[in-house]
Amino acid sequence: MLLCLAAGLLAFVVQSGELGTADTMHRLQTTHWLWTSEPQVFPNEYPEFGLHGRGGRIYSWYGIGQSLLMLPADLVGTWIAHWQMFSEYGDDPAVRSILVSYSTSILVNVLTALIAFRLLRQLRFSGREAVLGVLALLFCTTHLHYTQNMMENNYIMLLTLTGFSFQYDWLRTGSRRALLLGCAALGLNLLTRLTTGLDLVMAGFFLLLVLWFEQVRGRRLWERFVAYCQVAAPVYAFFLMVDRLYQFYRFGSFTNTYVSLFAQEQRLQDPTLPANFPWSTPFHEGLLGALFKPEKSIFLFDPLLVLAILLLILLWKRLSPEVRAFGVASLVLLLAYISFYARYAYWAGDFAWGDRYVSTAVELAAFLAVPLLLRHRENLSAWVWRGGVALIVASLVIQVASLAFWLPLEIYQMETLGHPTFVIALRFKNIAAFALGKMDAWGLNTEAMHWDAWDYVHITTWNFLPFLLRRVGVAPGWVVSTAFAVWGTAMAALGSVLWRLRGLLQRGPTASASYGPPA
């Protein structure tokens, strides 16, 4: 209960009231299209966004998964926004977006904490190790940034963890219901982003590795594979069919994806684009960029990944089969995502903190770092332990810094400062300059930041709702004061809950979960 409360309060205090990016705003408009007469894409948004589909209408190119997730919040938010008390309030941030971002992010964060805790217990970590592992995921990975900026990432993470957990439950107990739930979660991911088919495949690979490491071979292995496919194949086929029907409804084809249609329309607008656009980036550039480019490196934005890889190598012979299997599967998934997007023209995710296309896979791979460090402290040298603690602290500081300003700030600044730029260092410089009133003196108030007046307002204030309400100047003074009071109370409550958790965990380790050998 305390862990869930901490997750909910964390999601509450980091919200800005905005949805984070234009991508999520477009997905929310698709949500609105589901139950109103409004279009998926407004005519003035094309050609910057949208594709021509059936009947010459302009449709969103995204999958419908996150739009379905936001539907309940959109219904309530739209209703409340029409109350008379909000009739004179402007749209910056809109009442509807405030309600959608708060309610959806809190829900996803709490459910993620629950399922992450469940999975760590299934992997035989103690209660203390599992709780601290979940807190590390929520506070010390890019999961924290995407709790504030509501892209698809955290929803994908929730569904992937759910798929892994319930499918592993089936492996240990033989429960077809558990397998059905796990497959349904991964199937929902297909509606969110079709490339999550990689997560789907890797969940099955995880189970295969568990059996392989436990010396299950031959006929027994084949029987488990057949039993798995009997449940998984129909479920995956159903969700793939739903995705294809949605594609046909918009664009009149069961077989293509929005990428091919996007490429066609972009070539019509710009004939100079290469024939293989948008798969026009040299493979080595996208691969090495995701690994080492100072603007997007997964090791810089998620230092816990370094710790996880190091511990898997050092402790390999001491690890249980299921932990080995999860570690290998998560790293293979990460490599698969990096390789898939390496040739994509926008492989870095454009306006994002880090490489958003692979961030979820990075978080999954870093997930075991803290539990492994705690469990095997006695088997590690003092230098490894101290280095691990240093990486955890660095990760926390980096993720908290990611919340300070709206994510396009450094992207605008790089238009003037040039490339390559060490984005994380620039973020800390921005925090210091803004706090000291030195943005102009330190050359950080660049011309590109003024290209869009709306953007300039948002990237030059602390990115939390009370500060944004005060900066924009639309909300009445009493609303701003109330927002600060509520935010401060929630911050104090979060600190209190974490302190209470600390006290409980110091009482001693909790017994590991008990899961027998595969049936």
N, C-alpha and C positions, 0 to 999 in steps of 0.2 A: 504494500500500500504506500509506504514512504517513497519507494522508487518511482511508482506511477505518479505520485504527487509532485516529486521533484521534476519528472519529465514534463508534466503539464505546466508547472510554474515556469520552468525554463523556456518552454515555447511561448508562454504568455509574455514574459519580460523582454524577449528579443524582437518582438514584432514591431514593424514600422507602420502597420496599417495598410501599406501598399502590397501588391502581390509580388513585387520584386523585379519582374522583367516583363517586356512586351509579350513574350511567349505565353506566360501565364495569363495575361490579360486577354489574349486571343482565345485561349482555351476556355476562359470564363465566358467569353462571348458565345462560344459554341454551346456552353452550358445553358446560357440564356435562350439560344436558338431552339434548344430541345423542348422548351415549354412556353415560348412566346412566339409572336409573329416576326421578331427581328431576324435579320439575316445572320449567317455565320460570319461573314466579312462585310463591312460597310464599303460602298463603292469608292470612297475617298482613300481607303487604305491600300488599294491596288494601284500600281504594281509592287509596292514595297512588301505587301503581304497578300497571300491568297493565290489561288489558281483557278482558271476557268474549267468548269465541269459541265455536267449534263444541263442542257437547256440554256447554255451560255451563262449560267449563274457562277458567281465567285464563291469558292468554298475554302475553308481552312485546310491546310495540308497535314495537320497533326492527327494522331490517333485520338480516339474518343475517351480513353481510360481516365485521365485526370479530370476531364469535363464531367464525367459521371460521378466521380468522387466529390466534386464541388456542388453537385445538384441540390442536395438538401440545404446546404448553407446559402446557396443562391436564392432558393425559394424564400427562406426566412429573411435573408438580408434585403431582398427586394421589397418584401412586405413592410419591414421596419423602416426602410428608407423613405417610404411614402407616408409615414406618420407626420402629422402636422408640425410636431416639434422640430422636425428636421427639414421643413419646407424651405427655410431660408439658408440652409447650410450648403456651401459649395462642394464641389467634387474633388477636394484635394486634401487628404485622401477621402474618397467617397465612403459613405456609410456602408454601402454594400461590400466594397472591397475590404473594409475593416472587419466586418463580421465574417466574411469568407476566409480571410487570411488567418484570423485568430482561431476560429472554430476548427478549421481544417488542419492547421498546423498542430494545434494542441492534440487533436484526435490522433493524428498520425504519429506524433511523438510518444504519446502514452502507449499506443499499441505496439510501437517499435520497442519500447522498453520492456514490455511484457514478453514479446516473442523472442527478443534477444536474450532475456534472462532464462526463458524456457530452454532455448537452444544450448546455452552454456551449461545449464544443469544436465541436459541430455548428454553433453560431451564430458560429463563426470567432473566438472569443476565444482568446488564447494560454493555454498551460498555467498560467502564473503568474496570469493574470486569472481563469481558471476555478477554480483552487484557492482563491484568496482569495474569489471569489464564493460558493463552496460553504461555506467557513468562515463567511462573513457570514450565509448562510441558517441555518446550524446554531446560531450563537452570538448573532446580532444581530436575529433576528425572533422572533415568538411561537412559532415552531417549537421553540425551546429550552424554553419553558414546557410545551408539550404533549409534549415528550420525557419530562418528569418526570411529568406528569399525563396518563395514557394514554387520552385520548378518541379519537374517530375521526379527528381532524384530520390527524395526521401520516401515517396510512395512506392517507387520501384524497390527500394531497399526493404521496406516493410513486407512487400509481397514476396521478395526473394527469400528473406529470412523465414517467412511463414512456410514457403515451399520446402526449404531445406529441413525445417524442424518437423513438420508433419510427415514428410516422406521418410525421414529417419525414424520417426515413431513407428511407421508401418514396418520398417525393416526389423525393428526390435520386437514388436508385439504382434505383427501380422494383421493389424486392424485395417480393413479396407476403407473404413470411414476416414481414418487418418490420411491414407493415401489419396483419397478423393479430395479432401480439403487441401492437401499440399499441392495437388495438380491444379485445382481450381485457382489457387493463389497465383501460381506461375502462369496459368492461362489468362488470368486478368491482366498480367503484365504485358501480354501480347497486344492487348487493346490500348495499352499506354504507349509503348514504343516497340515496334516489331522486332528490333534487334535484341530485345530481351529473350528471344529464342535461345540466345547463348546461355542465359541463366537457366532456362528450362533444360537444356542439354547437360549443363554442368551439375544440376541437382541429381540427375540420373548417374552421371559420372562419379559424383560423391558417394552414392550408395554402392556403386560397383567397386570403388576403391576400398571402402570399408570391408566388403566381403573378401576382396583380394588380399588385403593385409591380414585378414583373419583366416587365411588359408582355405577359403571356401572355393572349390573348383568343380569342374566337370558338370555332372548332372544336377547337383544341388544349385550351382550357380545359374544354370539354364532354367531351372524351374522358377527361381526367384525372378529372373528376367521376364519370363512369360507371364507370371502373375502380375508383375509391375505393368507390363504393356496392356494387359487386359483392362486395367483401370485407367491408366494414363493416356493411352492412345485416343479413346473416345472423348475424354475431357479436353485434351489439347485440340483435337479436331473440331470440337464444338466452338471453342473460343477463336480458333483460326477462321472458321466459317463466319462467325459474327464480324470479325475484322474485315474479311473479304466482302461481305454484304454491305458494310458501311463504305468500303472503297467503291463498290459498284454503284451504290446510291449516289455518291458524289461524282465519280469520274467515269462510270460506265464500263469498268473493267474489273474482272476478278483477279487478274494476274500481275498488274503493275503496282508500283508504289509511287508515293508522291515525288520521290527523288527524280524519277525519269520524267515526270510531267514538269517538275520544276526546271530541269535541265532544258527541256524543249522551249519553255517560255522564256528562259533567260537567254537562250541562243537567238531567239527572235528579237529580243531587245538589244542584244549585244553580239553581233555575228563574229566578233573577234575571239570569243571564248573558245577554248580548245575543244576538239571533238569528244574527248572523254570527260568533259566537265559533268558533274562536280567531283569526279574521281581523278583529279588532275595534279594532286600533290605527289611529288616523289615519295615512295614508300619510306625511304630512310629518313626523310625530313620529318614526316609525321611520327615515325617510331621514336627517333632520337629526341624530337621536340617534346613529346609527352614525358620522356624520361629525364631529360636534362635541361631543357630550355628554361632560363630563369623566370620567364613570364608564366610558365604553365607546368613546370616539373612536378610530377606526382610526389616525389620525395621531399620537395620543399613545402608543398601545401599540406601534405599528410605525413609528417615525420614518423608517426607510429608504424607506417609501412616498413621503414628501415628496421625498426625494432622487431617487428613480426618476422621478417625474413631472417634476421640474424638468429633469433631464438629457435626458429624451425631448423636451421642448420646445426646449431650447437646442441640442441636437445633431441635431435631426431631419434636416436636409439632409445630414449627414455619415454617417448610419446606413445600414447595408446593408439590403436588402429584408427579409431574414429577421428581423433585430433589430427593425425597424419593425413587422413583422407580429406578432412576439411581444409587443412592448410594447402595441400597440393591442388585441390579443386578450385579454391579461391584464387590462387596464383595463376593457374591455367586460364581461368575466366578473365582475369585482368589482362594477361597477355593476348587473349583472343580479342578483347575489346580494343586494346591499343592497335593491334594488327588490322582489325576491321576498319577503324577510322583513320588509319595512317595516311591513306591516299585521298581522304575526303578533303575538299577544298577548305572546309571550315572545321578541320579536325580539332582545333583548340576550343571549340564551343563559343567563340566570339565573346559576347558580353557575359562573362561568368568569372567566378572566383576559382581559379585553377582550371583544369581540363574537365568540364562538366560531363562530357560523354563517358568518361571512364571513372568518375569520382565514386560512383556507387560500388563498382568493382574494387576500387582501392580501399574503401571503407570495409568491405567484406574481408579483404585480405588482411587488413590491419586489426580486425576484430579480436583476434586471439592474443595480441601482443601483451596486454596488461594481465589477463588471466594466466598466461604462461610465465610471465615474469614473477608473479606472486607465488605460483605453485612451485616453481623450481628454483627459488632464490638460493636454497642451500647448495644446489648443484652448479651455480654460476659463480664466477670470480667476482671479487669486489668491484673490479673495473666495469664489468658488464652490468652489474646491478646499478652502479652509479650512473653509467652511461644511459641505461634504460630510464632511470628516474629523470635524468636531464632531458631526454627526448620527450617524455610525457609532459614535463613542464613546458618545454618549447612548443609542443603541439597545442597545449591549452592556451598559451599566450597568442600563438598565431591565429587560432580559431576565434578567440575573443576579439582580436584586432580586426578580423574579417567583418565583424558586425558594426564597426564604428561608423563607416560611411557606406553609402549606396555603391554597389559594385562597379559602375562605369567610371568612377573617379579616376583611377589610375589609367584606364584605357584612353580616356580623353587626354590625360597628361602626356601619355606616350606619343600622341600625335606631334607634340612639340619636343619632348625629351628624347624621342627616338628609340630604336631597338638595338640590342636587347636591353631590357630594364629588369632589374631585380624587384619584382612587384611587391613582395612581402616587405622588403626594406623600405620601399617607397611608401607603403601603407603606414609603417611606423613613423616615418618622417612626416607624413600628412597629419597623423594624430598629434604629434608634438607641435607642429606648426599651427594647426587649428586651435589647440588648447592655449598656445602662447600668443595667438594673433599674429603669426609670422608668415602666413600664406603668400602674401605679396613679396615680402622681404626675401623669402627663400626661393622665389621664382616658381612657386607651385600653382599660382593662379593663372593658368595658361589660356591662350586664345581659344583653343578648342572647347574648353569648358563653357564658353559663352555662346556656342553655336545654337543651343536650344535653351531658351529662358527657363522653361519648366525643369529641364534637367539640371540647370545650374543651381536652382533653389534646392533641389533634392540632394545634390552631391556636396553641398556646402553647409550641411548641418549634421549633427549626430543622428544616426539612422534608427531612431526609436520613436514611437508614436508621439509621446508628449513633446519632444523636441521638434518634430516635424509639424505638429499642430501649431506650435508657437512660431515657427519660422515662416510658415505659409501665411498666417495672419487671417485665415478665413473663419476659424472657430472663435466663438466668444471667449473672453478672458476666463470666465468661471469654468468653462469646459476644459481649457488648458490646465488650470489649477487642479481641477478634479483628476485629470489624466495623470498629472505628476504625482498626486497623492496616492492614486491607485497603483501606479507603477512602482513607487517607492515602497509601498506596503507589500507588493508582490515580491520585490527584491529581498525585503527583510524575511518574508515567509520562505523564500527559496533558501536563503542562508540558514534559517532555523531548521528546515527539513534536512538539509545536508549535514548540519551539525548533529541532528538526532540520528541520522543514518550512521555517521561516524561513531557515535557512542555505541550503537548496537553492534557494529562490526568489530569494535575493539574488545567485545566480550569473549571473542574466540571464534574459530572457524566453524562453519556449519558442515555437517556431513555431506559427502558427495552424493549425487543422485545415483540410484541403483538401476542399471539396465543390464539385463543378462545378455548372453550371446544370441545371435540371430536364430529365429525359430526355424 
